[in-house]
């Protein structure tokens, strides 16, 4: 009877508040790092795109629907402009205005932006929906900061490999944010001359990671790349190709776009074209593990077993010290409902990085599914302790409240 009660509790807990995110494929990057060692000639770009013959071979009708223009992507509507104007009017110095804008973006009493990984939206839609990922937040904050007259710099944060999931498929995520500074005023004493970072993730370790400046053109390419990945995930290959090919024209050295094209070509059965895309991406960054893994998968389809295995061994050896890779394996085990393996992988992740809340949430999920509710509760409390934002701390507090309510309802 006791075991039945515990199992029932675990099942209820898992259904009520543990969100399973599961990773299988490795294809999309919000802002994958890239190298720029050589100038890319237009002819090289053209070879990456499909010819009329290749389009006909796969019966792909190129989408002709208009894409968002760069102006569309960064435009603020009247409501957003009024939002900025009110902030500027209520503060005196640009330093104060910068801080006020940053607070207003996330404050519960103001815009209250929520993080949604799939929110690949233009600035005006991001403002209206109050949802953003790091890219759409950067676009909105850039547009607002420009409107307010601040000095702005969009930048890529060169983070380790980190995955999120959409419908059972892995999305490799990079990270971008915005640095804003006051315009120099000769007669003014400037507070915070080093600037303020606008970012969903305020973790101090981000400050220690290297960054790469991104132009407006590069951010536009990332937007098109992400939109293309959205359409790829729902099998709208014509629209996906339209976005990827446009992104490539804006940023021909972006390895994420080239890799995504290779992934699309593999799905379409254009294996030689896919291989060329992957090899081209590796010529830009030979250490890009995701591209190596996708190339290995392509070699599997082509029957090149030894070549595929060689690449996998290389990738595996390099990833073993990455805690987020163990989180990936834990999420894959969750997807397969192999809860013991899931717990094992999240435990390994914690040994490598013991201060990341999502690792403990993964542990809590596995323990709940196995009916180990005491361990699940302890893991959830640790997740709350290591959460870096007030919003996430409140989320875990709410989960713990639900946890206790379910325990009480079962009279355990």
N, C-alpha and C positions, 0 to 999 in steps of 0.2 A: 504493500500500500504506500509506504514511504517513497519507494522508487517511482511509483506512478505519479505521485504528487510532484516530485522533483522534475520528472520528465514533462509533466503538463506545464509547470512553471517555465521551464526552459523554452518550450514551444511557444507559449504565449509571449514571453519576453522577446524572442526572436522576431515574431510576427509584428509585435507592437512597435518596437523602436530600433531594431538593428537593421541598418540599411546595407544590403549586400551589393557591393560593386565588384564586378568580376572582369578579368582581363584575359583576352585570348590573342588578339591581333596587335601588331605594333605599327601604327601608321601615321598618326597625326601629331603635329607639334605646334603648340601655340607660338613658340619662339625658339626653335632649335638653334643652337650655336652653329656658326659656319666659319669657314676660313675664306679669305679673299686674296689668295696668293697670285692669281692670274686673271687677266682681263678676258671675259667671255665674249667671243665673237658672235654676231647675229646668226651666222651659219650654224654654230654649235647649238644654239637655242632651237633653230628650225629643225634640226635633226631629232630633237627630243619630242617634237609635236607630230601629230598624225597626218599622213598624206591623205589625199582623196581616196587613193586605192585602199589604204589601211582602214579608213572610215567605212568604206563600202564592205570590206571584208568582215567586219564585226557588226555591220548593219547599225552603225551608230549615227543617228541624226544629230548633228551639232546644234545645240540649243542656241536660239537667236534672241531669247528674252533679254532685255537690257539688264546689265548688272548695276549695282550701286556704283556711282562715280566717286572719285576721291572727294569731291565737294559734298556729296551726299553723306559720306562716311563721317566727316568731321563737322557737319553743319549743326548748329543749335537752333531749335525752334524758339518762338517768342517766350514760351514759359521758362525755358532753360536760361535764356538771356536775362529775364527778369529775376530769376533765382540768383544769378551771379551779381546782378546790379544791386540787389538788396544786401548781399553780403558786403560788397565794396562800400556801399553807402553807410553801413553801420559800424565800420572800422576806419581808423585814420591812416595808418601806415601800411605799406605793401606787405611788410612782414606779418602784421596782424591779419591782414586780408588773406594771406596765404594759409595761415593757421586756421582761420575761420572757415575757409573753403574746404580744407581737408577734413575738419570736424563735421561740417555740414553734410558731406557726402555719406558719412557713415552713422550720423547721429539718429537715434530713434525718434527724436522730435523734429527732424528735418528730412533730408532725402531718404535716409535709411536704406542704402543700397544693400541688397542681399547677394551673396555669392552663388551663382548658378553656372556650372561648368560649360553648359551648352549655350550660354547667352552670347552668341556671336552677333551682336547688333550694332547698328550705327548709333552715333551719339544721341540723336533725338529720341530714338526708340529706347535706348538704355535709360535715359532720363524719365521717359513716360512709364516704363515698366518697373523701374526701381530694381532691376536685376542686371548683374554683370559678371563676366569672368575677368581675369587680369587684363586681357587685351581690350575688351570693350570698356572697362574702367579707365584704362590708360587713354583710350581715344576720347572718352567723355571729359576726363580731367584735363587733357591737353586742350581740347576745344574751349573749355571754361576758363582755363588759365590764360590762354591766348586772348580771349575776350576781355579778361580782367586786366590785361597788360603785363602779366608776369613773364619772366624769362623761363623758357621751358626746354626740357631735354628728355625725350623718350629713350628708354634704355632696356636692353636685354640683360637679365641676371643669369649668369652662367651657372645654373644649378645642376646637381647630379641628375641622372635619369630618374624620372618620376612619372608614374602612370596613373591615369584615371580610366574609367570604363563607361562605355555606352552600348547598351544592348548586348552585353557579352563580349564586346571587342575592346581591345586595349588601345588607348590613345596616349601616346607619349607626349607629355606636356613640358614645355619650357616655361619661362616666366619673364614677363615684361612689367615695367612700372614707369612712373613719371617723376622726374625731379623738377621742382619749381623753385625759382629764385627771384628776388626782387630785381627790378630794373635798376641800374646804378643811378643814384641821384647824388650829385656832387656835394650838396649842402646837407645831406641827411646822414644820420648815424644808422646803419643797417643792422637790425637784429637778424639772427639766423642767416648770415651771408652765405653759408655753405648750402643752404637750401633745405627744402622739406621733401620727403619722399611720399608720394601718394601710392598706397599699396594696400591690397586686402590683407597681406601677410606682414604683420609688424615684427616678426621674429628677429631678434638681434643678429642671428647668424647670417641673415641675408646681407647685412651691412658688410660682412667680411668676405663675401663672394665677389669675384670680379664681374664687371659689367661691360657692356659694349653699347656705344651710342647707336641709336637707330634714327634714321631719317623718316620724315613723313611718308616718303615713297616706300620705304621698307615696311613700315607699319601697315600701309595700305596692302602690300603684298601678303602680309600675314593674315589680314582680314579676309582676303580672297581665298587664301589657302584653307583657313578654317571653315569658311562657307562651303568650299569644295568638299571638304571632309564630311560635312553634314550631309550633303547630297549623296556622297559615296555610301554612307552608312544606311541610307534608305534606298539604295540601288538605283538612284537616278543618275546614271553614268554620263548622260549627255550634259546635264547641268554641272556635275562634278568636273568633267573635262573642261567645260567653259570657264569655270572658276580657276582651276589649276593652271591652265594655259595662260590666263590673264595674269595670275600671280607671278608666273615665270617671267613674263615680259617686264614686270615691275622690279623683280629681284631675281635675276638669272642665276645668282650664286646661292640661293637659299636651298639648303640640302633637304629641308622638310618638304618643300613643294616638289622637288625632283623625285624624292622618294615616294611621295604620294602618287605622282604620275606613274611611277614604276608599279606601285601596288594596283592602281587602276588597270594598267595594261595587263598585268598578270591575271586579274579577274576576267578581262575581256579575251584572254587566250593569246595575246600578242606577246609571247614569251621572249622573243629576241628583243623586242622594243623595251620590255620590262628590264631585261638584263642590262641593256645599254643605259637605261636611266639609272639603275642602281650603281653601275660601275662609274658613271659620270658623277653621281653624288659622292662616291667614295674618293674620286679624284679631287673633290673639293675638301673632304674631311675623311681621311682614311681610318680615323678612330671612331667613327660613328657606329656604335654597336647595333643600333636598331636597323640600320641599312644592311649591315652584315647578316643580321638575323632574317630580314626579309629576303635577302639574296639566297640564303640557305634554303628557305621555304620554296623559292622559285626553283632551285636546283632539284629539290625533291620532286616537283611536278615534272621536271625535265628528265628525271631518272638519273641525275648525277649524284648518286648516293655518297660517294667518297668525298666529293667537293663540299656537299652540304654538311656532312659530319665534321669535316675539318673546320669549317666556319663556326659551327655550333660549339665545338670545344674551345675555340679561341674566345668566343663571346662569353661562354660560361665561366671561364677562368677569370676574366676581367670583371665579372659581375658579382662574384661571391662576396666581395667586401662592400657591396652596396646594400644598405638596409632596405631601400625601397624595392630592390629586386626580390628580396625575401617577402616583402609585403605583396608584391605581384603574385608570387607563388602561393601565398596564403589566400589571396582572393580567388585564384584559380581553383584551389582546393575547396573554398566555400561554394563556388559555382558547381563543383562536382559533388557537393554535400559530403565531402571527406573531412569531417570536422577535426579529427585527430591530427591529420596532416596540416590542416589550417593552423591549429594551435602551435604545432611544431615550427612552422615557418614564421609566424608572428613572434614567437619567442626568440628565434634567431635574429629577427629584425631589431627587437628590443635590446639584445646584447650588443648590437653594433651602434644603436642610437636609442638610449633609454629615456629620452625626453620628448618623444613624439606621440601625441595623443591618439592618432589614428591606429597606431600599432596596438595600443591597449583596447581600443574599440573592437579591433579584429579579434583579439583574444576573448573579449567579453562575449562576442557573438558565438564563437566556437564553444565556449564553456556553457552558454545558455542552451545551445542546441543539444549538448550532451547531458543536460540536466544538472550541471555542476554550478548551481546558482550562487553559492558563496564565492567561488572563484570568479564567476562572472561579475558579481557586484564589486569585488575588490578591484578588478581590472577597470571597470567603469569609473570607479572613484579615482583611479590613477589617470585615466583619460581626462577627467575633469581637472585634475591637478596640473596636468601639463598643457592644457588648452591655452593658446596664446592670446585669444581674443575673448572679450566679455560675452559676445554672442555665443561662441562655442561652449564657454563655461556654463552659460544658462541652458544650452541645449542638453548638456550632460546632466545638469541638475534636474531638468525635467524628466530625463530618462530614468534617473534614479528614483524620482518620485513615482513614476509609473511602475518601476520595479517593485518598490515597497507596497504599492497598492495591490499589485497582483499577488504578492506573497500573502498579504493580509486576507485577500479574498479567498485564497486557498486554505486559510487557517493553518499555515505552516509556521 
